[in-house]
Amino acid sequence: MEYFLSYEDLEVHKCMLQDTKRNEAYHKAIFDNKEAFKGKIVLDVGAGTGILSVFCAQAGAAKVYAVEASETYKLAIEVAQENNLQDVIQVIHSPVETLTLPEDGKVDIIVSEWMGHFLLHEGMLDSVIFARDKFLRPGGLIFPENATLFSAPCSIPSLNDYWKDVCGVSMTRFSDKLKAQTCQSPKIMTVKSDDVLSDPEVLLWIDLREITVEELNLSKIRHLAVVDKPGNYQGICLWFACAFPATDTEPVYLSTDPDEGETHWKQTVIVLPADIPVEEGTPIPYEISIKRSEEDHRKYTIEVQMLDDEAIEHPEYCTCFKTRCILARAVLEKYEQNSFSNEN
Amino acid sequence: MEYFLSYEDLEVHKCMLQDTKRNEAYHKAIFDNKEAFKGKIVLDVGAGTGILSVFCAQAGAAKVYAVEASETYKLAIEVAQENNLQDVIQVIHSPVETLTLPEDGKVDIIVSEWMGHFLLHEGMLDSVIFARDKFLRPGGLIFPENATLFSAPCSIPSLNDYWKDVCGVSMTRFSDKLKAQTCQSPKIMTVKSDDVLSDPEVLLWIDLREITVEELNLSKIRHLAVVDKPGNYQGICLWFACAFPATDTEPVYLSTDPDEGETHWKQTVIVLPADIPVEEGTPIPYEISIKRSEEDHRKYTIEVQMLDDEAIEHPEYCTCFKTRCILARAVLEKYEQNSFSNEN
């Protein structure tokens, strides 16, 4: 079978298929739940080259519908054949939105690798939700089952410190230009875990069993991060983690946390136009919103707003270095000590 | 001064300026020759952001003409100012081909970072040659002074072995497609030194003091490589090394050899359509030619031809495993032993 897939198409799949953390998370999640797959009907939404469909078939599924809207479906057919699973895996060239399935049209399990950059951007979650509502039998499983999007202030030394001394040459005017350009849109880059300046905040939590498409149109948080190491506040870093169903064992996670090694998603950073030096305890109040684009539903825009420290209420127990928070902390700690003494 | 440089332009310079091996080689080569730079007039051909001009000025040059044809010249002006060298560095917005210089129009030293992928492709060597012929004082120095382009057969596991078992899934039909697309043009990629299958052969040696533009139109070798480790012959890998003048000390080299750590040039690989398993001693005869494109003089095309083993003469002392070479080797070794005995 000869057909054309562009070098770019193939490179995208190559990049995903070489992401060992991604492959291994799906593989483990599926094989840890072998009993749940045994003899079941599975729908792979956006199957691509079909690797997840092969995992499901290998784990004992009776039937896997590998649905792929692009020309890549031809590759999925070949991959199923190459692994001698053409009797189990049925590749269907169709958007899931116009798909019909035989018999009662229901499946026991949906698997999908739908996650885009900062989880939603150019992802495929709408299609998974559609498939769930139309095809998933009540009580059926979704792999992954939930997803969380995190945000935290970060330093970006590659846009900053490096340029103060490039082999003895000061190049900050260059890096200023670079930064001015980089601010224009979110950047996909690797952030070192040392460069994340505070604990992360949950920007979005998605339960794939219940979420609706409308709930994905806008996510917004106002948050007060408290810096836990000295550094330069130069951007807001976003990453996500997905959890898979666990019928027998501990749930498997697939995380793009800077702490947990690289994936092809890397992290997404919204770069600030200027640096702000911070120390341990500095409060960083910010508002971040992720909004679906009206022109192209698969795209999202991010807006970050730096807030005035006074404009946001600090939590009751705040670890920042502001006098009133230090005082409040002292009172609370004393109160806790007292309660503790009283209990004894 | 506000002006527009595209994100892409800036990213290209970022990539070069973050190449520590590149920066350090030029820095060391220039500072090792401080005496040669002291009070001299320098021409930086294709100065870009001007970092090499700053090195020269810091090393004691009396005047540096930083010639840059693109809009980047504005950045070079700012970099010179930022490093307080605006009195020494004169940035000139011009192609070197239409440049005129004050006084006798001569310079003592030319520096340039003109190297492209596989040395010549999209490089700037023609401009350096032009500058040498028009502006360099007799006996003047050129940094770098010579350059060598190497070739050797190699394995490319990322296009091959990896795909035999991707988390338990055989994906060779995918990698076949990927390879078919990758064969179409030379690929810039990182080759591990373990994946180079033989000693390299010199495909081109350039003495920048003497080479002419015409001599760069076509380079061609027929070579018999002898494999020095078992592996799969899957491509021809190209890399280069440049040597800088040494007036006092050992010459500095800038090498993109897979053995010597990564640079932003990486290596260039011509991927073969099929693998050939090889063992120690397998002779690999090939012809490789690099030809200047007639449409765009800055571009080059590469052609690799696998030769029949019988079509090429093996060297007198050949380490390959062919019976006649083993025999010839035995005879030569015996002869050498005899000469040695006779000498004693």
Interface residues (C-beta under 8 A of the other chain):
Chain A: L5 S6 Y7 L10 H13 K14 L17 Q18 T20 N23 E24 H27 T49 I51 V54 F55 Q58 L75 E78 V79 Q81 E82 N83 S158 Y162 V166 C167 G168 V169 S170 M171 T172 R173 F174 K177 L178 Q181 T182 Q184
Chain B: L5 S6 Y7 L10 H13 K14 L17 Q18 T20 N23 E24 H27 T49 I51 V54 F55 Q58 L75 E78 V79 Q81 E82 N83 S158 Y162 W163 V166 C167 G168 V169 S170 M171 T172 R173 F174 K177 L178 Q181 T182 Q184
